[in-house]
Amino acid sequence: MEKFGASPQQLEEIRAHLQSERDRRTFHVLPENWHALRVFVCAGTQWRAVGGMRIVWLGLDYTAIDAIERRVAAAPGAPDPGPQRLFEQLRTMEHAALEVLNAG
């Protein structure tokens, strides 16, 4: 931005804006939820949906989730929640995501 003629004050404003955006998008994940979050993020392309006049999101493809879970190693230091707890955690995130995806 400096090369394009931005003043020091403008540069500081841009830096402050970028930092506030980073802060706004940052959230804390408890260690016991870390593995489930990693699996959920990796499953981002595994949503089932039906379309017509609008797309209705149905939920995650659980067969794909099983395959993903076998390939996503637990984060160092994070406890393995076990299959039942992991499924509950994924369902909680799925439910929240469906509310947002189908809100329009």
Backbone as CSV, one residue per row, in Angstrom:
resi,resn,N_x,N_y,N_z,CA_x,CA_y,CA_z,C_x,C_y,C_z
1,MET,0.824,-1.186,0.000,0.000,0.000,0.000,0.869,1.250,0.000
2,GLU,2.001,1.145,0.630,2.919,2.272,0.688,3.375,2.662,-0.725
3,LYS,3.602,1.651,-1.559,4.042,1.897,-2.927,2.969,2.611,-3.751
4,PHE,1.725,2.507,-3.312,0.636,3.155,-4.030,0.298,4.517,-3.454
5,GLY,1.144,5.005,-2.552,0.972,6.356,-2.041,0.162,6.478,-0.767
6,ALA,-0.073,5.379,-0.061,-0.826,5.456,1.192,0.020,6.161,2.247
7,SER,-0.631,7.025,2.993,0.073,7.752,4.052,0.317,6.825,5.238
8,PRO,1.239,7.187,6.141,1.452,6.371,7.347,0.161,6.187,8.152
9,GLN,-0.660,7.216,8.214,-1.928,7.111,8.950,-2.861,6.104,8.265
10,GLN,-2.938,6.138,6.933,-3.774,5.189,6.207,-3.267,3.755,6.402
11,LEU,-1.955,3.606,6.373,-1.384,2.281,6.604,-1.737,1.758,7.990
12,GLU,-1.677,2.615,8.981,-2.029,2.212,10.345,-3.506,1.848,10.436
13,GLU,-4.354,2.603,9.759,-5.789,2.290,9.748,-6.041,0.937,9.088
14,ILE,-5.334,0.671,8.006,-5.478,-0.626,7.317,-5.019,-1.758,8.226
15,ARG,-3.867,-1.588,8.869,-3.371,-2.616,9.801,-4.371,-2.866,10.929
16,ALA,-4.927,-1.789,11.481,-5.902,-1.922,12.574,-7.141,-2.659,12.086
17,HIS,-7.595,-2.339,10.881,-8.771,-3.014,10.324,-8.502,-4.510,10.126
18,LEU,-7.349,-4.828,9.545,-7.007,-6.239,9.327,-6.908,-6.993,10.641
19,GLN,-6.317,-6.373,11.660,-6.212,-7.022,12.964,-7.592,-7.237,13.569
20,SER,-8.485,-6.261,13.444,-9.831,-6.422,14.012,-10.585,-7.541,13.287
21,GLU,-10.362,-7.668,11.975,-10.982,-8.761,11.228,-10.449,-10.106,11.710
22,ARG,-9.134,-10.193,11.933,-8.542,-11.431,12.454,-9.110,-11.759,13.825
23,ASP,-9.222,-10.736,14.676,-9.758,-10.945,16.023,-11.210,-11.395,15.972
24,ARG,-11.973,-10.831,15.049,-13.388,-11.171,14.933,-13.575,-12.622,14.490
25,ARG,-12.661,-13.119,13.668,-12.782,-14.479,13.151,-12.094,-15.513,14.027
26,THR,-11.432,-15.104,15.079,-10.702,-16.017,15.943,-11.615,-16.491,17.073
27,PHE,-11.571,-17.751,17.364,-12.342,-18.287,18.476,-11.552,-19.396,19.149
28,HIS,-11.858,-19.611,20.393,-11.148,-20.606,21.187,-11.832,-21.966,21.020
29,VAL,-11.028,-22.994,20.851,-11.541,-24.365,20.763,-10.968,-25.139,21.940
30,LEU,-11.841,-25.720,22.736,-11.387,-26.544,23.861,-10.672,-27.782,23.330
31,PRO,-9.647,-28.223,24.021,-8.885,-29.385,23.538,-9.763,-30.610,23.265
32,GLU,-10.774,-30.817,24.066,-11.629,-32.002,23.871,-12.522,-31.898,22.631
33,ASN,-12.590,-30.708,22.018,-13.401,-30.520,20.810,-12.548,-30.412,19.547
34,TRP,-11.240,-30.376,19.712,-10.357,-30.105,18.579,-10.454,-31.170,17.494
35,HIS,-10.455,-32.440,17.865,-10.515,-33.518,16.864,-11.822,-33.438,16.066
36,ALA,-12.912,-33.223,16.748,-14.203,-33.126,16.054,-14.218,-31.944,15.094
37,LEU,-13.652,-30.833,15.488,-13.607,-29.668,14.605,-12.771,-29.973,13.363
38,ARG,-11.648,-30.628,13.541,-10.803,-30.976,12.393,-11.543,-31.900,11.426
39,VAL,-12.251,-32.882,11.942,-13.018,-33.788,11.084,-14.120,-33.000,10.374
40,PHE,-14.819,-32.137,11.101,-15.902,-31.341,10.526,-15.392,-30.461,9.385
41,VAL,-14.273,-29.806,9.584,-13.706,-28.939,8.542,-13.295,-29.767,7.325
42,CYS,-12.692,-30.917,7.554,-12.294,-31.782,6.443,-13.501,-32.317,5.673
43,ALA,-14.647,-32.363,6.319,-15.867,-32.871,5.689,-16.635,-31.775,4.953
44,GLY,-15.999,-30.639,4.741,-16.679,-29.496,4.126,-17.286,-29.756,2.768
45,THR,-16.808,-30.754,2.048,-17.377,-31.069,0.733,-18.319,-32.275,0.787
46,GLN,-18.682,-32.714,1.966,-19.472,-33.941,2.115,-20.904,-33.684,2.585
47,TRP,-21.467,-32.566,2.162,-22.845,-32.238,2.527,-23.808,-32.821,1.502
48,ARG,-24.922,-33.331,2.002,-26.002,-33.797,1.122,-27.016,-32.676,1.000
49,ALA,-27.488,-32.480,-0.226,-28.447,-31.420,-0.484,-29.367,-31.851,-1.613
50,VAL,-30.545,-31.253,-1.649,-31.461,-31.438,-2.765,-31.775,-30.059,-3.321
51,GLY,-31.992,-30.001,-4.612,-32.241,-28.707,-5.227,-33.523,-28.705,-6.033
52,GLY,-34.056,-27.553,-6.135,-35.233,-27.280,-6.939,-35.204,-25.786,-7.163
53,MET,-36.196,-25.103,-6.657,-36.182,-23.649,-6.715,-35.102,-23.084,-5.790
54,ARG,-34.771,-23.850,-4.785,-33.673,-23.477,-3.886,-33.038,-24.741,-3.341
55,ILE,-31.818,-24.625,-2.897,-31.111,-25.784,-2.335,-31.540,-25.962,-0.884
56,VAL,-31.831,-27.184,-0.524,-32.121,-27.532,0.868,-31.002,-28.468,1.321
57,TRP,-30.294,-28.034,2.335,-29.192,-28.817,2.874,-29.751,-29.835,3.848
58,LEU,-29.401,-31.108,3.645,-29.945,-32.200,4.453,-29.045,-32.588,5.614
59,GLY,-27.752,-32.545,5.413,-26.820,-32.939,6.458,-25.577,-33.551,5.853
60,LEU,-24.711,-34.009,6.703,-23.456,-34.602,6.266,-23.652,-36.043,5.800
61,ASP,-22.817,-36.460,4.893,-22.785,-37.849,4.439,-21.971,-38.634,5.466
62,TYR,-22.650,-39.397,6.314,-21.963,-40.073,7.422,-20.993,-41.155,6.953
63,THR,-21.233,-41.734,5.796,-20.279,-42.701,5.262,-18.954,-42.011,4.989
64,ALA,-19.020,-40.833,4.400,-17.805,-40.066,4.131,-17.138,-39.634,5.436
65,ILE,-17.946,-39.298,6.429,-17.393,-38.872,7.724,-16.555,-39.999,8.324
66,ASP,-17.043,-41.227,8.240,-16.271,-42.362,8.759,-14.913,-42.465,8.063
67,ALA,-14.914,-42.307,6.738,-13.651,-42.384,5.988,-12.733,-41.230,6.375
68,ILE,-13.275,-40.054,6.518,-12.472,-38.886,6.898,-11.896,-39.077,8.301
69,GLU,-12.711,-39.526,9.215,-12.276,-39.676,10.612,-11.099,-40.639,10.719
70,ARG,-11.099,-41.676,9.891,-9.990,-42.633,9.931,-8.692,-42.010,9.443
71,ARG,-8.795,-40.940,8.660,-7.599,-40.330,8.072,-7.116,-39.081,8.803
72,VAL,-7.954,-38.505,9.640,-7.572,-37.292,10.365,-7.026,-37.702,11.723
73,ALA,-5.743,-37.523,11.877,-5.112,-37.885,13.144,-5.508,-36.882,14.220
74,ALA,-5.599,-37.360,15.425,-5.886,-36.456,16.546,-4.746,-35.454,16.666
75,ALA,-5.091,-34.227,17.010,-4.078,-33.181,17.190,-3.203,-33.542,18.378
76,PRO,-1.920,-33.216,18.303,-1.025,-33.502,19.432,-1.536,-32.860,20.722
77,GLY,-1.618,-33.650,21.748,-2.057,-33.140,23.041,-3.557,-33.090,23.224
78,ALA,-4.311,-33.282,22.148,-5.777,-33.258,22.257,-6.273,-34.682,22.497
79,PRO,-7.194,-34.844,23.424,-7.693,-36.194,23.704,-8.555,-36.722,22.563
80,ASP,-8.504,-38.021,22.340,-9.381,-38.673,21.369,-10.732,-38.854,22.053
81,PRO,-11.803,-38.263,21.493,-13.091,-38.327,22.180,-13.765,-39.696,22.122
82,GLY,-13.300,-40.578,21.258,-13.966,-41.859,21.083,-15.091,-41.703,20.073
83,PRO,-15.502,-42.798,19.447,-16.452,-42.704,18.343,-17.819,-42.132,18.716
84,GLN,-18.360,-42.504,19.860,-19.690,-42.009,20.232,-19.668,-40.507,20.513
85,ARG,-18.704,-40.056,21.290,-18.597,-38.621,21.611,-18.294,-37.812,20.358
86,LEU,-17.420,-38.319,19.480,-17.109,-37.632,18.228,-18.375,-37.458,17.396
87,PHE,-19.188,-38.507,17.300,-20.441,-38.427,16.544,-21.359,-37.366,17.145
88,GLU,-21.468,-37.320,18.455,-22.303,-36.300,19.114,-21.782,-34.890,18.821
89,GLN,-20.469,-34.719,18.874,-19.879,-33.409,18.597,-20.138,-32.991,17.150
90,LEU,-19.972,-33.925,16.219,-20.226,-33.615,14.812,-21.691,-33.279,14.572
91,ARG,-22.579,-34.008,15.217,-24.015,-33.725,15.065,-24.365,-32.336,15.590
92,THR,-23.733,-31.927,16.672,-23.975,-30.584,17.220,-23.546,-29.523,16.204
93,MET,-22.360,-29.685,15.631,-21.885,-28.721,14.631,-22.742,-28.772,13.368
94,GLU,-23.131,-29.975,12.965,-23.979,-30.139,11.782,-25.310,-29.419,11.979
95,HIS,-25.910,-29.600,13.123,-27.201,-28.969,13.417,-27.094,-27.444,13.344
96,ALA,-26.037,-26.897,13.939,-25.837,-25.440,13.906,-25.605,-24.971,12.469
97,ALA,-24.829,-25.724,11.702,-24.557,-25.342,10.316,-25.825,-25.411,9.467
98,LEU,-26.648,-26.409,9.693,-27.890,-26.525,8.920,-28.819,-25.342,9.157
99,GLU,-28.861,-24.852,10.379,-29.687,-23.670,10.652,-29.238,-22.477,9.818
100,VAL,-27.930,-22.326,9.667,-27.386,-21.207,8.877,-27.579,-21.477,7.385
101,LEU,-27.246,-22.676,6.941,-27.332,-23.007,5.510,-28.753,-22.914,4.970
102,ASN,-29.736,-23.311,5.779,-31.131,-23.316,5.326,-31.923,-22.096,5.744
103,ALA,-31.251,-21.071,6.217,-31.931,-19.897,6.763,-32.516,-18.965,5.707
104,GLY,-32.376,-19.183,4.479,-32.838,-18.179,3.520,-33.929,-18.627,2.717
